[in-house]
Amino acid sequence: MMTHLHSLLSTPAALVFTLALPVLAASIPRSESGSSTTTVWATPHDSYSSSVGVLGCKVNTNRIAYWPDSVDCTNICVSLQYQDRRVHLLRVDQSQGAHDVSYDAWNYLVTGYSASEKPTAGGPMEMTTQNVDPSNCASLIYTAGSKLPLSAANSMNFLASCLEQENSWVGDNYVLYNILDSICTLGQDQTCTLDWPAANQPTCPGTLGLPDALRGDPVYNIEYPSGVKVLAGAPPTVQTAVPVPVPAPTPANSGGDENGARKLAHPDHLVWMPILSFLSIAFSSMLW
């Protein structure tokens, strides 16, 4: 039997297959987390949001993925690659079907430059993505221990689903803040605690969910396609390249002020008639 096997491996076809094995192995997609690589058409997205209440004032909003899939409790970090450039992105929001990505990240992948430095416009670009270990996104989270910052008032449904999953990354790596919205305009910047599963409502130093104006934690977006840095939630910027014409004065204003000045400088000719008549009589008397 060994002789028969040796004879099979000695055939030309077997030799070609053996030589091709390294090439075939190299062509198989590999992932540092074991997930497969997927091709997507990535599009730029310039307004931060999070359907699960991840706070934009405590993460890098220029490195966010908005995928069609629901936000996962463990696959919270993805890599996105275009040609020889790659970025890691936090996947904290769900799109309506597109594979949206923060404008700055998209611009860097396409051009090699930040959108703030050399902004460019464009549509869907073919890129490759895969889920990676959350540790790859640790630098994108600005909290102690890189724990995922969640809204204590509005993230409980998502958090509860993660806490119910054994060993989920979010369930083991979260921190709650008494901030109401993902762009950090309402609430109080204070950490809260959760006695899970004994309680399903967090405890905060202040009143939970109080909609106080929060001014110390701004979130900024990089506007598409200008590359201008703008405050999230503010009205859209007005293009200043075209001068704004000065409004013409209304007829009432032009007729009032200008006519008034003219009348003071040039009294009506009827005013001069008595004066001229008096001068004429005086001059005649002098002649007599």
C-alpha positions in Angstrom: 0.0 0.0 0.0 2.9 2.4 0.8 4.4 1.6 -2.6 1.1 2.4 -4.3 0.8 5.7 -2.4 4.4 6.6 -3.3 3.6 5.9 -7.0 0.6 8.2 -6.8 2.6 11.1 -5.3 5.2 10.6 -8.0 2.9 11.4 -10.9 3.2 14.8 -12.7 -0.2 15.9 -11.5 0.7 15.2 -7.9 3.9 17.1 -8.3 2.1 20.2 -9.7 -0.4 20.1 -6.9 2.4 19.8 -4.3 4.1 22.9 -5.8 0.9 24.8 -5.8 0.1 24.3 -2.1 2.0 27.3 -0.9 0.3 29.6 -3.4 -3.1 28.2 -2.4 -2.4 28.6 1.3 -1.3 32.2 0.7 -4.5 33.1 -1.1 -6.8 32.0 1.7 -8.0 35.1 3.7 -6.5 35.3 7.1 -7.7 37.3 10.1 -6.0 38.1 13.4 -9.3 37.2 15.1 -10.2 34.2 13.0 -13.0 36.0 11.0 -13.1 36.0 7.2 -12.4 39.0 5.1 -15.4 40.6 3.3 -15.5 43.0 0.4 -17.7 46.0 0.9 -18.4 49.3 -0.9 -17.5 51.9 1.7 -19.1 55.4 1.6 -18.2 58.5 3.6 -20.3 59.6 6.6 -19.8 62.9 8.3 -22.2 63.0 11.3 -21.5 61.0 14.4 -24.3 58.9 15.8 -24.7 55.7 17.8 -27.8 53.6 17.9 -26.7 51.9 21.2 -25.7 55.1 23.0 -21.9 55.1 22.7 -20.8 58.6 23.8 -19.1 60.5 21.0 -17.3 62.8 23.5 -15.4 59.8 24.8 -14.4 58.0 21.6 -12.6 59.0 18.3 -15.5 59.9 16.1 -13.2 60.0 13.1 -12.9 56.2 13.3 -16.4 54.8 13.3 -18.1 52.2 11.2 -21.8 52.3 10.3 -22.6 48.9 9.1 -26.0 47.4 8.1 -25.7 44.7 10.7 -26.9 45.3 14.3 -24.2 46.4 16.8 -22.6 43.3 18.3 -21.6 42.7 21.9 -18.2 41.3 21.0 -17.4 42.2 17.4 -17.2 45.9 18.2 -14.0 46.5 16.3 -13.4 46.1 12.6 -10.5 46.7 10.2 -11.0 48.3 6.9 -8.4 48.2 4.1 -8.0 49.9 0.7 -4.9 49.1 -1.3 -2.0 49.3 1.2 -3.8 51.5 3.8 -5.7 50.1 6.8 -7.6 51.6 9.7 -9.4 50.2 12.7 -13.0 51.3 13.4 -15.5 51.1 16.2 -18.7 49.6 15.0 -21.3 51.4 17.3 -24.1 52.3 14.9 -26.3 50.6 12.3 -26.9 52.0 8.9 -29.9 51.6 6.6 -28.0 49.3 4.2 -24.8 51.1 3.3 -21.3 50.4 4.7 -20.7 54.0 5.9 -17.5 55.0 7.5 -16.3 58.3 9.2 -15.4 60.8 6.4 -11.9 61.3 7.8 -11.2 57.5 7.8 -12.6 57.1 4.3 -10.6 60.1 3.0 -7.4 58.7 4.5 -8.0 55.2 3.0 -8.6 56.7 -0.5 -6.0 59.5 -0.5 -3.6 58.9 2.3 -4.5 62.2 3.9 -6.9 63.3 6.6 -10.1 65.0 5.5 -9.0 68.0 7.5 -5.8 68.2 5.5 -6.8 67.3 1.9 -10.5 66.7 1.7 -11.8 64.9 -1.4 -15.3 64.0 -2.6 -16.4 60.6 -3.9 -18.8 57.7 -3.6 -18.6 54.0 -2.8 -15.1 52.5 -2.9 -14.4 48.8 -2.9 -12.6 47.9 0.3 -12.1 44.8 2.5 -13.2 44.5 6.1 -13.2 41.9 8.9 -13.9 41.7 12.5 -10.8 42.0 14.7 -10.1 41.7 18.4 -11.4 44.7 20.3 -7.9 45.5 21.7 -7.2 46.9 18.2 -9.6 49.7 18.9 -8.4 50.5 22.4 -6.7 53.7 21.3 -10.0 54.9 19.9 -11.7 54.9 23.4 -10.9 57.7 25.8 -11.8 56.1 29.1 -9.8 54.4 31.8 -9.0 50.9 30.6 -10.6 51.7 27.2 -14.0 50.6 28.5 -16.9 51.3 26.1 -18.6 54.6 27.3 -22.4 54.2 27.3 -25.3 56.4 28.2 -26.7 55.4 31.6 -30.2 56.6 30.6 -30.4 55.2 27.0 -28.1 52.3 26.6 -29.7 49.8 29.0 -31.4 47.6 26.4 -28.2 47.1 24.5 -26.1 46.6 27.7 -28.6 44.2 29.2 -28.4 42.0 26.1 -24.6 42.0 26.4 -24.7 41.2 30.1 -26.9 38.3 29.4 -24.3 36.9 27.0 -21.6 34.9 28.7 -18.1 36.5 28.3 -19.2 39.2 25.8 -16.7 41.9 25.4 -19.1 44.8 26.1 -20.5 43.0 29.1 -17.0 42.9 30.6 -15.8 46.3 29.4 -18.3 49.1 29.8 -18.7 52.2 31.8 -21.9 54.2 32.2 -22.2 58.0 32.2 -25.1 60.2 33.1 -25.2 61.7 29.6 -28.4 61.4 27.6 -27.3 61.7 24.0 -24.5 60.3 21.8 -23.2 63.8 20.9 -23.0 64.8 24.6 -25.2 67.9 24.7 -27.5 66.9 27.6 -26.9 65.4 31.0 -24.0 65.4 33.5 -20.5 64.1 32.9 -20.4 61.7 35.8 -19.9 57.9 36.0 -22.8 55.7 37.2 -22.8 52.2 38.7 -25.0 49.2 37.9 -25.7 46.4 40.4 -26.5 43.8 37.8 -28.6 41.6 37.8 -30.1 42.7 41.1 -31.0 46.1 39.5 -31.5 47.1 35.9 -31.3 50.9 36.5 -27.9 52.6 37.1 -27.2 54.7 40.1 -25.6 58.1 39.5 -24.3 60.9 41.8 -26.9 63.2 40.3 -30.4 62.6 39.0 -30.4 60.0 36.3 -31.5 61.4 32.9 -31.8 65.0 33.9 -31.6 67.0 30.7 -29.2 69.7 31.8 -27.3 71.5 29.1 -23.8 69.9 28.9 -21.2 72.2 27.5 -17.9 70.7 28.6 -17.8 67.7 26.3 -18.2 68.8 22.7 -18.4 66.4 19.8 -17.0 67.5 16.4 -17.7 66.3 12.9 -15.6 66.8 9.8 -18.0 68.1 7.2 -18.2 66.4 3.8 -16.8 67.4 1.3 -15.3 70.7 2.7 -13.2 69.1 5.4 -14.3 71.8 7.9 -14.5 70.8 11.5 -17.9 71.6 12.9 -19.7 71.2 16.2 -22.1 68.2 16.2 -25.7 69.3 16.4 -25.0 72.8 15.2 -26.7 74.3 12.1 -24.9 73.5 8.8 -22.2 75.9 7.9 -22.8 78.6 5.3 -20.5 78.7 2.3 -18.5 82.0 2.5 -16.8 81.8 -1.0 -19.6 84.0 -2.5 -19.9 87.4 -0.9 -23.2 88.1 0.6 -24.8 91.2 -1.0 -25.7 94.1 1.2 -29.4 94.5 1.4 -30.7 97.5 -0.6 -32.4 100.2 1.6 -36.2 100.2 1.6 -38.1 102.9 -0.2 -39.3 104.3 3.1 -35.7 104.6 4.5 -34.2 106.1 1.3 -37.1 108.5 0.8 -37.0 109.6 4.5 -33.4 110.2 5.3 -32.1 111.4 2.0 -35.0 113.7 1.3 -34.8 115.2 4.7 -31.1 116.0 4.2 -31.8 117.6 0.8 -34.6 119.8 2.2 -32.3 121.2 4.9 -29.5 121.9 2.4 -31.8 123.3 -0.3 -35.0 125.1 1.2 -37.9 125.4 -1.1 -37.6 128.4 -3.5 -40.8 129.9 -2.1 -38.9 130.7 1.1 -36.5 133.0 -0.9 -39.3 135.1 -2.5 -40.0 137.5 0.4 -36.3 138.0 0.9 -35.7 138.9 -2.7 -38.7 141.3 -2.7 -37.3 143.1 0.4 -33.9 143.5 -1.2 -35.4 144.8 -4.4 -37.4 147.6 -2.4 -34.3 148.5 -0.4 -32.1 148.8 -3.5 -34.8 151.1 -5.2 -34.9 153.4 -2.1 -31.1 153.8 -2.3 -31.4 154.9 -5.9 -33.9 157.6 -5.1 
